[in-house]
Amino acid sequence: MSENRHITIIGAGLAGALLATLLARRGWSVDVYEKRGDPRVAGYAGGRSINLALAERGRHALRMADADAAVMGHAVMMRGRMVHFPDGRTDLQRYGRDDSEVIWSVHRGELNIVLLDIAEGAGVRLHFDLGLADVDFDRRMAVFATPDGVRREVAYESLVGADGAGSALRHAMATVADLGERVENLGHGYKELEIPPAADGSFRIEPNALHIWPRGRYMCIALPNDERTFTVTLFLPSSGEPSFETVRNGAEARAFFERDFADASALIPDLEHDFDAHPTGVLATLYLDRWHLRGDAVLLGDAAHAMVPFHGQGMNCAFEDCVALADHLERAPDREAAFAAFQRERLPNAQAIQQMALENYLEMRDRVDNEDYLLQRALERELAERHPTRFVPRYSMVTFMRLPYATAFERGRIQRELLAELTRGHESLDTVDRALADRLVVERLAPLEAEA
C-alpha cells in the first residue's frame, strides 16, 4: 500500500492493543485512543468482565504479535467442563482427546495490561482519558474529549473501531451511513462472584476445568485464575422465576444458592457482598450488515459483532479479526479495498460463531446433564476416532483448529443431524449400528473434506 502508513485505533482494549502491535511490527505508525485511564496506572476497571477462554485462534494471533509467551504466563489450563449435578455428583467432560486439546482461562484485566505493554514496546503511541466524541468524515478529523470535557481535534488517515459493543465510532459511522444494525437481547443477565483460595493458598476445587452447574433455564459457571481464585458467573433470566427480578440482593442470592447450587454456595464466603457490589451484566448479540465506511473507518471485534460468551470465542474471534485486517491492509491497493476485503472474509464467519455461541448456551444450561446428549457425545468421540480426518467434533473445529467459523458451522450441522439420527431410540452405544454410522459419515461428510 503506497499511501501514508498511519492508522488511528479507537479503543485500547484487547483487540485494539493487539491490532496496534501487529501493525506497528509491520512498519505502521499507530496511535491508539482510549476513553478510560491507563489500567497499568489506575488499575483495571472490573466487575462486568467474564473470564476469557483463550483457544487456538487467539493463541495464533498472539504468536503473530510475539505475545503468546507473556500471556500464557497468566493462563490456567482447562481440560473440559466439570459438570456439577444437583445431587452433588461431578463429571468431567473433556473438550478434546487429551491435554494437547485444551483451552486456557485468562483474566481480562491481566491480559489487557500485558498487551498494552507489548504494544508500547513495539512503538505504538497510547493516549488514555480521551474518548471519541465526534468524527467529521469530510475533513478526516476526529474529536476526542477528556473526562472533564476538554475537546481535542485530531487529523486521521483511517479510523479503526476496536471500542467494544457500545462503539462510539460505530455510532459516528451510523450518522452518515446505514450499517444495518440490529441487537437481539438474550433475555438473560449475569452477575460475577468469586471463590477465594483455600486457607493454605491452593485452589478450593479442581483448577484445570471450567466448572458448570446446569439447571435448565439458568446456570452458574466458574473459571480458574492464576492467583488460585475462581471467577464465578451466575446466569439468570431477566424475568420469571427464578430471575434477577426475584433474586434481588445478596441475602436472596445466598438462599437461592443454598437451594440450587449448594456445593457452590459453600465455596463463596463473600457471596452476599459480591452480589450487591457487582453490577448485573446484559447479554445480547449485535449484527451489522456493513462494517466499513469507504476507506475512512472500519469496525472489528465486539464493535462489529458482539456475541454472547457461551462458546468462549468473542476474544478469539476478535483476535482473528486483527490478523485478517492487518493482512488485508498489507495486500490491498488502498484502504477501501482492504476494508471491503476484510468485511467479505470475516462477516460470514462472525455470523456463524454468533449462532454457535447462542446454541452453546442452550447446550451448557440444558443438555450437559441430559442422557440423550451424553449418548450423542459418546458416539461423537467414537466416530472421531474411527474417521479422524472426516468426522471432527464441532467444538474441536471451533476451538482447536483455525477452520473458518462458517465451515465449522456447516460441517457441525451435518454431524449433529447424523448423531441424532443414529442414536434415536437407543439407550446405549451397544445397540447403535456401526456399519450404518460408517456409511453415513462417508456419504455426508466426504464431499466437505476438500473444503476443510
VEXDO-189714 format. One record per residue (C-alpha): residue in three letters; residue number from 1; x, y, z. Coordinates in steps of 0.2 Angstrom, whole numbers, plus 2048, in hexadecimal, padded with zeros to 3 digits. Example, Ala and Ser with C-alpha at 12.3 -4.5 7.8 and 13.67 -1.06 7.14 Angstrom:
# VEXDO-189714
+------+------+-----+-----+-----+
: resn : resi :  xx :  yy :  zz :
+------+------+-----+-----+-----+
:  Ala :    1 : 83E : 7EA : 827 :
:  Ser :    2 : 844 : 7FB : 824 :
+------+------+-----+-----+-----+
This chain:
# VEXDO-189714
+------+------+-----+-----+-----+
: resn : resi :  xx :  yy :  zz :
+------+------+-----+-----+-----+
:  Met :    1 : 800 : 800 : 800 :
:  Ser :    2 : 808 : 810 : 7FA :
:  Glu :    3 : 7FF : 81D : 804 :
:  Asn :    4 : 804 : 823 : 815 :
:  Arg :    5 : 806 : 815 : 821 :
:  His :    6 : 7FD : 81D : 830 :
:  Ile :    7 : 7EE : 816 : 839 :
:  Thr :    8 : 7E3 : 81C : 848 :
:  Ile :    9 : 7DB : 80F : 853 :
:  Ile :   10 : 7CD : 813 : 85E :
:  Gly :   11 : 7CE : 808 : 86E :
:  Ala :   12 : 7DD : 801 : 877 :
:  Gly :   13 : 7D4 : 7F1 : 87D :
:  Leu :   14 : 7D9 : 7E0 : 878 :
:  Ala :   15 : 7D6 : 7E1 : 865 :
:  Gly :   16 : 7DD : 7F3 : 864 :
:  Ala :   17 : 7ED : 7EF : 86C :
:  Leu :   18 : 7F0 : 7E0 : 862 :
:  Leu :   19 : 7EC : 7E8 : 851 :
:  Ala :   20 : 7F7 : 7F6 : 856 :
:  Thr :   21 : 806 : 7EA : 859 :
:  Leu :   22 : 803 : 7E0 : 849 :
:  Leu :   23 : 803 : 7F0 : 83F :
:  Ala :   24 : 811 : 7F9 : 848 :
:  Arg :   25 : 81C : 7E9 : 845 :
:  Arg :   26 : 818 : 7EB : 832 :
:  Gly :   27 : 81F : 7FD : 832 :
:  Trp :   28 : 80E : 806 : 835 :
:  Ser :   29 : 80D : 816 : 83F :
:  Val :   30 : 7FF : 813 : 84C :
:  Asp :   31 : 7F6 : 81E : 858 :
:  Val :   32 : 7EA : 816 : 864 :
:  Tyr :   33 : 7DD : 820 : 86D :
:  Glu :   34 : 7D4 : 81A : 87D :
:  Lys :   35 : 7C6 : 822 : 887 :
:  Arg :   36 : 7CB : 81A : 897 :
:  Gly :   37 : 7DB : 81D : 8A1 :
:  Asp :   38 : 7EA : 812 : 89F :
:  Pro :   39 : 7E6 : 802 : 8A8 :
:  Arg :   40 : 7F9 : 800 : 8AC :
:  Val :   41 : 7F8 : 810 : 8B6 :
:  Ala :   42 : 7E6 : 811 : 8BC :
:  Gly :   43 : 7E2 : 7FF : 8BE :
:  Tyr :   44 : 7D7 : 7F4 : 8B3 :
:  Ala :   45 : 7C4 : 7F9 : 8B4 :
:  Gly :   46 : 7BC : 7E8 : 8B7 :
:  Gly :   47 : 7AB : 7E2 : 8BD :
:  Arg :   48 : 7A3 : 7DE : 8AC :
:  Ser :   49 : 7B1 : 7D3 : 8A4 :
:  Ile :   50 : 7AE : 7C1 : 8A2 :
:  Asn :   51 : 7BE : 7B7 : 8A2 :
:  Leu :   52 : 7C5 : 7B4 : 891 :
:  Ala :   53 : 7C8 : 7A3 : 889 :
:  Leu :   54 : 7D7 : 7A4 : 87E :
:  Ala :   55 : 7D7 : 797 : 86F :
:  Glu :   56 : 7E2 : 793 : 860 :
:  Arg :   57 : 7DB : 7A1 : 855 :
:  Gly :   58 : 7E0 : 7AE : 863 :
:  Arg :   59 : 7F0 : 7A6 : 867 :
:  His :   60 : 7F5 : 7A6 : 854 :
:  Ala :   61 : 7F2 : 7B9 : 854 :
:  Leu :   62 : 7FC : 7BB : 864 :
:  Arg :   63 : 80A : 7B2 : 85C :
:  Met :   64 : 809 : 7BD : 84D :
:  Ala :   65 : 80C : 7CC : 859 :
:  Asp :   66 : 81A : 7C3 : 863 :
:  Ala :   67 : 80E : 7C4 : 872 :
:  Asp :   68 : 80A : 7B2 : 875 :
:  Ala :   69 : 817 : 7AE : 882 :
:  Ala :   70 : 813 : 7BD : 88C :
:  Val :   71 : 801 : 7BA : 88C :
:  Met :   72 : 802 : 7A7 : 890 :
:  Gly :   73 : 80C : 7AC : 8A0 :
:  His :   74 : 7FB : 7B1 : 8A7 :
:  Ala :   75 : 7F0 : 7A3 : 8A0 :
:  Val :   76 : 7E9 : 794 : 8A8 :
:  Met :   77 : 7E5 : 784 : 89E :
:  Met :   78 : 7D3 : 77D : 89D :
:  Arg :   79 : 7D2 : 76C : 897 :
:  Gly :   80 : 7BF : 76B : 896 :
:  Arg :   81 : 7AE : 76F : 89E :
:  Met :   82 : 7AD : 769 : 8B0 :
:  Val :   83 : 79A : 767 : 8B1 :
:  His :   84 : 792 : 768 : 8C3 :
:  Phe :   85 : 782 : 75F : 8C4 :
:  Pro :   86 : 774 : 764 : 8D1 :
:  Asp :   87 : 778 : 755 : 8DC :
:  Gly :   88 : 78A : 75A : 8DE :
:  Arg :   89 : 792 : 74E : 8D1 :
:  Thr :   90 : 79F : 755 : 8C5 :
:  Asp :   91 : 7A4 : 74F : 8B3 :
:  Leu :   92 : 7B2 : 756 : 8A9 :
:  Gln :   93 : 7AE : 757 : 896 :
:  Arg :   94 : 7BE : 759 : 88D :
:  Tyr :   95 : 7BF : 766 : 87F :
:  Gly :   96 : 7CB : 75C : 875 :
:  Arg :   97 : 7D4 : 74C : 873 :
:  Asp :   98 : 7E2 : 74F : 880 :
:  Asp :   99 : 7EC : 75E : 888 :
:  Ser :  100 : 7F1 : 763 : 876 :
:  Glu :  101 : 7DF : 769 : 874 :
:  Val :  102 : 7DB : 775 : 882 :
:  Ile :  103 : 7D6 : 787 : 884 :
:  Trp :  104 : 7DD : 794 : 890 :
:  Ser :  105 : 7D5 : 7A0 : 89D :
:  Val :  106 : 7DC : 7B1 : 89D :
:  His :  107 : 7D6 : 7C0 : 8A7 :
:  Arg :  108 : 7D1 : 7CF : 89B :
:  Gly :  109 : 7DA : 7DC : 8A6 :
:  Glu :  110 : 7EB : 7D3 : 8A6 :
:  Leu :  111 : 7EA : 7CF : 894 :
:  Asn :  112 : 7E6 : 7E1 : 88F :
:  Ile :  113 : 7F5 : 7E7 : 89A :
:  Val :  114 : 801 : 7DB : 891 :
:  Leu :  115 : 7FB : 7E0 : 880 :
:  Leu :  116 : 7FD : 7F2 : 884 :
:  Asp :  117 : 80F : 7F0 : 889 :
:  Ile :  118 : 813 : 7E6 : 87A :
:  Ala :  119 : 80B : 7F3 : 86E :
:  Glu :  120 : 814 : 801 : 877 :
:  Gly :  121 : 824 : 7F7 : 875 :
:  Ala :  122 : 821 : 7F6 : 862 :
:  Gly :  123 : 820 : 809 : 860 :
:  Val :  124 : 80D : 80B : 861 :
:  Arg :  125 : 808 : 81C : 868 :
:  Leu :  126 : 7FA : 81A : 876 :
:  His :  127 : 7EF : 828 : 87B :
:  Phe :  128 : 7E4 : 825 : 88A :
:  Asp :  129 : 7D5 : 830 : 891 :
:  Leu :  130 : 7D0 : 835 : 880 :
:  Gly :  131 : 7C0 : 82E : 87A :
:  Leu :  132 : 7B9 : 830 : 868 :
:  Ala :  133 : 7AC : 83E : 868 :
:  Asp :  134 : 7A9 : 841 : 856 :
:  Val :  135 : 7B0 : 83E : 844 :
:  Asp :  136 : 7B0 : 84A : 836 :
:  Phe :  137 : 7B2 : 83E : 827 :
:  Asp :  138 : 7B3 : 84B : 81A :
:  Arg :  139 : 7C2 : 854 : 823 :
:  Arg :  140 : 7C9 : 843 : 829 :
:  Met :  141 : 7C9 : 84B : 83A :
:  Ala :  142 : 7C5 : 841 : 84A :
:  Val :  143 : 7C0 : 84A : 85A :
:  Phe :  144 : 7C5 : 843 : 86B :
:  Ala :  145 : 7C0 : 849 : 87C :
:  Thr :  146 : 7C8 : 847 : 88D :
:  Pro :  147 : 7BE : 841 : 89D :
:  Asp :  148 : 7BB : 854 : 8A1 :
:  Gly :  149 : 7B5 : 858 : 890 :
:  Val :  150 : 7C4 : 860 : 888 :
:  Arg :  151 : 7C3 : 85D : 875 :
:  Arg :  152 : 7D2 : 85A : 869 :
:  Glu :  153 : 7D2 : 858 : 856 :
:  Val :  154 : 7DD : 84B : 84E :
:  Ala :  155 : 7E0 : 849 : 83C :
:  Tyr :  156 : 7DF : 837 : 836 :
:  Glu :  157 : 7E3 : 82C : 826 :
:  Ser :  158 : 7D7 : 81E : 82C :
:  Leu :  159 : 7CE : 819 : 83C :
:  Val :  160 : 7CC : 808 : 842 :
:  Gly :  161 : 7BE : 805 : 84F :
:  Ala :  162 : 7C4 : 7F8 : 85C :
:  Asp :  163 : 7BA : 801 : 86A :
:  Gly :  164 : 7AE : 7F3 : 86E :
:  Ala :  165 : 79B : 7EF : 86D :
:  Gly :  166 : 797 : 802 : 871 :
:  Ser :  167 : 7A3 : 808 : 864 :
:  Ala :  168 : 7A3 : 81B : 862 :
:  Leu :  169 : 7AB : 819 : 851 :
:  Arg :  170 : 79C : 80E : 84B :
:  His :  171 : 790 : 81B : 852 :
:  Ala :  172 : 79A : 829 : 848 :
:  Met :  173 : 79A : 81E : 838 :
:  Ala :  174 : 787 : 81B : 83A :
:  Thr :  175 : 783 : 82D : 839 :
:  Val :  176 : 78A : 82E : 827 :
:  Ala :  177 : 786 : 81C : 821 :
:  Asp :  178 : 779 : 80E : 824 :
:  Leu :  179 : 783 : 800 : 82C :
:  Gly :  180 : 774 : 7F4 : 82E :
:  Glu :  181 : 776 : 7F3 : 840 :
:  Arg :  182 : 76C : 7E7 : 84A :
:  Val :  183 : 76D : 7E2 : 85D :
:  Glu :  184 : 765 : 7D2 : 864 :
:  Asn :  185 : 764 : 7D1 : 876 :
:  Leu :  186 : 766 : 7C0 : 87E :
:  Gly :  187 : 759 : 7C3 : 88C :
:  His :  188 : 766 : 7BE : 898 :
:  Gly :  189 : 773 : 7C7 : 8A3 :
:  Tyr :  190 : 782 : 7C3 : 8AD :
:  Lys :  191 : 78A : 7C7 : 8BD :
:  Glu :  192 : 79C : 7C4 : 8C2 :
:  Leu :  193 : 7A2 : 7BC : 8D3 :
:  Glu :  194 : 7B2 : 7B4 : 8D9 :
:  Ile :  195 : 7B8 : 7A4 : 8E1 :
:  Pro :  196 : 7C8 : 7A9 : 8EB :
:  Pro :  197 : 7D7 : 79E : 8EE :
:  Ala :  198 : 7D7 : 791 : 8FC :
:  Ala :  199 : 7DF : 795 : 90C :
:  Asp :  200 : 7EF : 78D : 907 :
:  Gly :  201 : 7EF : 798 : 8F7 :
:  Ser :  202 : 7EA : 78A : 8EB :
:  Phe :  203 : 7DB : 789 : 8DF :
:  Arg :  204 : 7CB : 783 : 8E9 :
:  Ile :  205 : 7C5 : 778 : 8DA :
:  Glu :  206 : 7CD : 770 : 8CB :
:  Pro :  207 : 7D7 : 77E : 8C2 :
:  Asn :  208 : 7D8 : 777 : 8B1 :
:  Ala :  209 : 7C6 : 778 : 8AC :
:  Leu :  210 : 7B8 : 783 : 8A8 :
:  His :  211 : 7AB : 77F : 8B6 :
:  Ile :  212 : 799 : 780 : 8B1 :
:  Trp :  213 : 789 : 77E : 8BB :
:  Pro :  214 : 77B : 77B : 8AE :
:  Arg :  215 : 76A : 77E : 8B4 :
:  Gly :  216 : 75F : 77F : 8A4 :
:  Arg :  217 : 75A : 791 : 8A1 :
:  Tyr :  218 : 769 : 797 : 8AC :
:  Met :  219 : 77A : 792 : 8B1 :
:  Cys :  220 : 78A : 797 : 8BA :
:  Ile :  221 : 79C : 795 : 8B3 :
:  Ala :  222 : 7AD : 798 : 8BB :
:  Leu :  223 : 7BE : 79A : 8B2 :
:  Pro :  224 : 7CF : 799 : 8BB :
:  Asn :  225 : 7DB : 7A8 : 8BD :
:  Asp :  226 : 7EE : 7A7 : 8BF :
:  Glu :  227 : 7EC : 7AE : 8D1 :
:  Arg :  228 : 7E3 : 79E : 8D6 :
:  Thr :  229 : 7D2 : 7A6 : 8D6 :
:  Phe :  230 : 7C3 : 7A2 : 8CB :
:  Thr :  231 : 7B8 : 7AF : 8C2 :
:  Val :  232 : 7A6 : 7A9 : 8C4 :
:  Thr :  233 : 799 : 7AF : 8B8 :
:  Leu :  234 : 786 : 7AD : 8BC :
:  Phe :  235 : 77B : 7AD : 8AD :
:  Leu :  236 : 769 : 7B0 : 8B0 :
:  Pro :  237 : 75A : 7B6 : 8A5 :
:  Ser :  238 : 755 : 7C8 : 8A6 :
:  Ser :  239 : 743 : 7C4 : 8AC :
:  Gly :  240 : 739 : 7B5 : 8B2 :
:  Glu :  241 : 73E : 7A9 : 8C0 :
:  Pro :  242 : 74C : 7A8 : 8C4 :
:  Ser :  243 : 753 : 7B8 : 8BC :
:  Phe :  244 : 75C : 7C8 : 8C1 :
:  Glu :  245 : 74A : 7CF : 8C5 :
:  Thr :  246 : 748 : 7C2 : 8D3 :
:  Val :  247 : 75A : 7C0 : 8D8 :
:  Arg :  248 : 75D : 7D3 : 8DC :
:  Asn :  249 : 76A : 7D4 : 8EA :
:  Gly :  250 : 778 : 7CA : 8F2 :
:  Ala :  251 : 76D : 7C2 : 8FF :
:  Glu :  252 : 761 : 7BC : 8F2 :
:  Ala :  253 : 770 : 7B6 : 8E8 :
:  Arg :  254 : 777 : 7AC : 8F6 :
:  Ala :  255 : 766 : 7A3 : 8F9 :
:  Phe :  256 : 765 : 7A0 : 8E7 :
:  Phe :  257 : 776 : 798 : 8E6 :
:  Glu :  258 : 773 : 78E : 8F6 :
:  Arg :  259 : 764 : 786 : 8ED :
:  Asp :  260 : 76A : 784 : 8DB :
:  Phe :  261 : 77D : 785 : 8DC :
:  Ala :  262 : 781 : 77E : 8ED :
:  Asp :  263 : 793 : 778 : 8EA :
:  Ala :  264 : 797 : 789 : 8E1 :
:  Ser :  265 : 78F : 793 : 8EF :
:  Ala :  266 : 79B : 78B : 8FC :
:  Leu :  267 : 7AA : 792 : 8F1 :
:  Ile :  268 : 7A5 : 7A4 : 8F1 :
:  Pro :  269 : 7A6 : 7AC : 902 :
:  Asp :  270 : 7A4 : 7BE : 8FB :
:  Leu :  271 : 795 : 7B9 : 8F0 :
:  Glu :  272 : 789 : 7C6 : 8F8 :
:  His :  273 : 796 : 7D4 : 8F6 :
:  Asp :  274 : 79B : 7CF : 8E4 :
:  Phe :  275 : 789 : 7CE : 8DF :
:  Asp :  276 : 785 : 7E0 : 8E6 :
:  Ala :  277 : 795 : 7E8 : 8E0 :
:  His :  278 : 796 : 7E2 : 8CE :
:  Pro :  279 : 78B : 7E8 : 8C1 :
:  Thr :  280 : 77F : 7DD : 8B7 :
:  Gly :  281 : 786 : 7DA : 8A5 :
:  Val :  282 : 77B : 7DA : 896 :
:  Leu :  283 : 77D : 7CC : 888 :
:  Ala :  284 : 779 : 7D0 : 876 :
:  Thr :  285 : 77E : 7CD : 864 :
:  Leu :  286 : 783 : 7DB : 859 :
:  Tyr :  287 : 781 : 7D9 : 846 :
:  Leu :  288 : 787 : 7E5 : 838 :
:  Asp :  289 : 785 : 7E4 : 826 :
:  Arg :  290 : 793 : 7F0 : 823 :
:  Trp :  291 : 7A3 : 7F2 : 82C :
:  His :  292 : 7AC : 800 : 823 :
:  Leu :  293 : 7AA : 811 : 81C :
:  Arg :  294 : 7B4 : 812 : 80C :
:  Gly :  295 : 7C6 : 813 : 811 :
:  Asp :  296 : 7C2 : 81F : 81F :
:  Ala :  297 : 7BE : 813 : 82D :
:  Val :  298 : 7BB : 800 : 831 :
:  Leu :  299 : 7B5 : 7F7 : 840 :
:  Leu :  300 : 7BB : 7E6 : 847 :
:  Gly :  301 : 7B8 : 7DB : 857 :
:  Asp :  302 : 7A9 : 7DF : 862 :
:  Ala :  303 : 7A7 : 7F0 : 859 :
:  Ala :  304 : 7A2 : 7E6 : 849 :
:  His :  305 : 79B : 7D6 : 850 :
:  Ala :  306 : 799 : 7D5 : 863 :
:  Met :  307 : 793 : 7C4 : 868 :
:  Val :  308 : 78D : 7BA : 878 :
:  Pro :  309 : 79C : 7B2 : 881 :
:  Phe :  310 : 797 : 7A0 : 881 :
:  His :  311 : 7A3 : 799 : 874 :
:  Gly :  312 : 7B2 : 7A3 : 87B :
:  Gln :  313 : 7B5 : 7AA : 86A :
:  Gly :  314 : 7B2 : 7BD : 86B :
:  Met :  315 : 7C4 : 7C1 : 86F :
:  Asn :  316 : 7CB : 7B3 : 863 :
:  Cys :  317 : 7C0 : 7BA : 855 :
:  Ala :  318 : 7C5 : 7CB : 858 :
:  Phe :  319 : 7D8 : 7C6 : 858 :
:  Glu :  320 : 7D5 : 7BD : 848 :
:  Asp :  321 : 7CD : 7CD : 841 :
:  Cys :  322 : 7DD : 7D6 : 846 :
:  Val :  323 : 7E8 : 7CA : 83C :
:  Ala :  324 : 7DD : 7CB : 82D :
:  Leu :  325 : 7DB : 7DE : 82C :
:  Ala :  326 : 7EE : 7E0 : 82E :
:  Asp :  327 : 7F1 : 7D4 : 820 :
:  His :  328 : 7E4 : 7DD : 814 :
:  Leu :  329 : 7EC : 7EE : 818 :
:  Glu :  330 : 7FD : 7E7 : 812 :
:  Arg :  331 : 7F6 : 7DE : 802 :
:  Ala :  332 : 7E8 : 7EA : 7FC :
:  Pro :  333 : 7EC : 7F9 : 7F0 :
:  Asp :  334 : 7E3 : 805 : 7FB :
:  Arg :  335 : 7DA : 806 : 80C :
:  Glu :  336 : 7C8 : 805 : 805 :
:  Ala :  337 : 7CD : 7F5 : 7FC :
:  Ala :  338 : 7D5 : 7EE : 80C :
:  Phe :  339 : 7C6 : 7F2 : 816 :
:  Ala :  340 : 7BA : 7EB : 809 :
:  Ala :  341 : 7C4 : 7DB : 808 :
:  Phe :  342 : 7C5 : 7D9 : 81B :
:  Gln :  343 : 7B2 : 7DB : 81C :
:  Arg :  344 : 7AF : 7CE : 80F :
:  Glu :  345 : 7BB : 7C1 : 817 :
:  Arg :  346 : 7B5 : 7C4 : 829 :
:  Leu :  347 : 7A3 : 7C9 : 82A :
:  Pro :  348 : 79C : 7B7 : 825 :
:  Asn :  349 : 7A8 : 7AF : 831 :
:  Ala :  350 : 7A3 : 7BB : 83F :
:  Gln :  351 : 790 : 7B7 : 83C :
:  Ala :  352 : 794 : 7A5 : 83D :
:  Ile :  353 : 79D : 7A6 : 84E :
:  Gln :  354 : 78F : 7B1 : 854 :
:  Gln :  355 : 783 : 7A3 : 850 :
:  Met :  356 : 78E : 796 : 858 :
:  Ala :  357 : 790 : 7A0 : 868 :
:  Leu :  358 : 77D : 7A1 : 86A :
:  Glu :  359 : 77B : 78E : 867 :
:  Asn :  360 : 789 : 78B : 873 :
:  Tyr :  361 : 77F : 794 : 881 :
:  Leu :  362 : 771 : 788 : 87F :
:  Glu :  363 : 77D : 77A : 87F :
:  Met :  364 : 786 : 77F : 88F :
:  Arg :  365 : 776 : 783 : 899 :
:  Asp :  366 : 76A : 776 : 893 :
:  Arg :  367 : 774 : 767 : 88B :
:  Val :  368 : 784 : 763 : 894 :
:  Asp :  369 : 77B : 759 : 8A1 :
:  Asn :  370 : 76F : 751 : 894 :
:  Glu :  371 : 770 : 73F : 890 :
:  Asp :  372 : 76C : 741 : 87E :
:  Tyr :  373 : 77A : 74E : 87D :
:  Leu :  374 : 786 : 743 : 886 :
:  Leu :  375 : 783 : 735 : 87A :
:  Gln :  376 : 785 : 740 : 86B :
:  Arg :  377 : 796 : 746 : 872 :
:  Ala :  378 : 79C : 734 : 875 :
:  Leu :  379 : 798 : 730 : 863 :
:  Glu :  380 : 7A0 : 740 : 85D :
:  Arg :  381 : 7B0 : 73B : 865 :
:  Glu :  382 : 7B0 : 72A : 85E :
:  Leu :  383 : 7AC : 730 : 84C :
:  Ala :  384 : 7BA : 73D : 84E :
:  Glu :  385 : 7C6 : 72E : 852 :
:  Arg :  386 : 7C0 : 724 : 844 :
:  His :  387 : 7C0 : 732 : 837 :
:  Pro :  388 : 7CD : 73E : 83E :
:  Thr :  389 : 7CE : 749 : 82E :
:  Arg :  390 : 7BC : 748 : 829 :
:  Phe :  391 : 7B2 : 749 : 839 :
:  Val :  392 : 7B9 : 757 : 844 :
:  Pro :  393 : 7AE : 75D : 853 :
:  Arg :  394 : 7A7 : 76F : 850 :
:  Tyr :  395 : 7AF : 774 : 860 :
:  Ser :  396 : 7C0 : 76E : 85B :
:  Met :  397 : 7BE : 777 : 84A :
:  Val :  398 : 7BA : 787 : 853 :
:  Thr :  399 : 7C6 : 786 : 861 :
:  Phe :  400 : 7D5 : 77C : 85C :
:  Met :  401 : 7D6 : 780 : 84A :
:  Arg :  402 : 7D6 : 790 : 83F :
:  Leu :  403 : 7C9 : 78A : 832 :
:  Pro :  404 : 7BD : 799 : 82D :
:  Tyr :  405 : 7AF : 79A : 83A :
:  Ala :  406 : 7A3 : 798 : 82B :
:  Thr :  407 : 7AA : 788 : 826 :
:  Ala :  408 : 7AA : 781 : 838 :
:  Phe :  409 : 798 : 786 : 839 :
:  Glu :  410 : 792 : 77D : 82A :
:  Arg :  411 : 79C : 76D : 82D :
:  Gly :  412 : 796 : 76D : 83F :
:  Arg :  413 : 784 : 76F : 839 :
:  Ile :  414 : 786 : 75F : 82F :
:  Gln :  415 : 78F : 755 : 83C :
:  Arg :  416 : 782 : 75A : 84A :
:  Glu :  417 : 774 : 754 : 83E :
:  Leu :  418 : 77D : 744 : 83B :
:  Leu :  419 : 780 : 741 : 84E :
:  Ala :  420 : 76D : 744 : 852 :
:  Glu :  421 : 768 : 738 : 844 :
:  Leu :  422 : 774 : 72A : 84A :
:  Thr :  423 : 770 : 72B : 85C :
:  Arg :  424 : 75D : 72E : 85B :
:  Gly :  425 : 754 : 720 : 864 :
:  His :  426 : 764 : 719 : 86C :
:  Glu :  427 : 769 : 71A : 87F :
:  Ser :  428 : 77B : 715 : 87D :
:  Leu :  429 : 789 : 713 : 86F :
:  Asp :  430 : 787 : 700 : 870 :
:  Thr :  431 : 778 : 700 : 864 :
:  Val :  432 : 77E : 70E : 858 :
:  Asp :  433 : 781 : 707 : 846 :
:  Arg :  434 : 793 : 70B : 843 :
:  Ala :  435 : 793 : 705 : 831 :
:  Leu :  436 : 785 : 712 : 82E :
:  Ala :  437 : 78E : 71F : 837 :
:  Asp :  438 : 79E : 71C : 82D :
:  Arg :  439 : 794 : 71D : 81C :
:  Leu :  440 : 78B : 72D : 821 :
:  Val :  441 : 79B : 736 : 826 :
:  Val :  442 : 7A3 : 732 : 815 :
:  Glu :  443 : 793 : 737 : 80C :
:  Arg :  444 : 790 : 747 : 815 :
:  Leu :  445 : 7A1 : 74E : 819 :
:  Ala :  446 : 7AD : 748 : 80C :
:  Pro :  447 : 7A6 : 756 : 800 :
:  Leu :  448 : 7AB : 763 : 80D :
:  Glu :  449 : 7BD : 75C : 810 :
:  Ala :  450 : 7C5 : 766 : 802 :
:  Glu :  451 : 7BD : 776 : 809 :
:  Ala :  452 : 7C5 : 773 : 81A :
+------+------+-----+-----+-----+
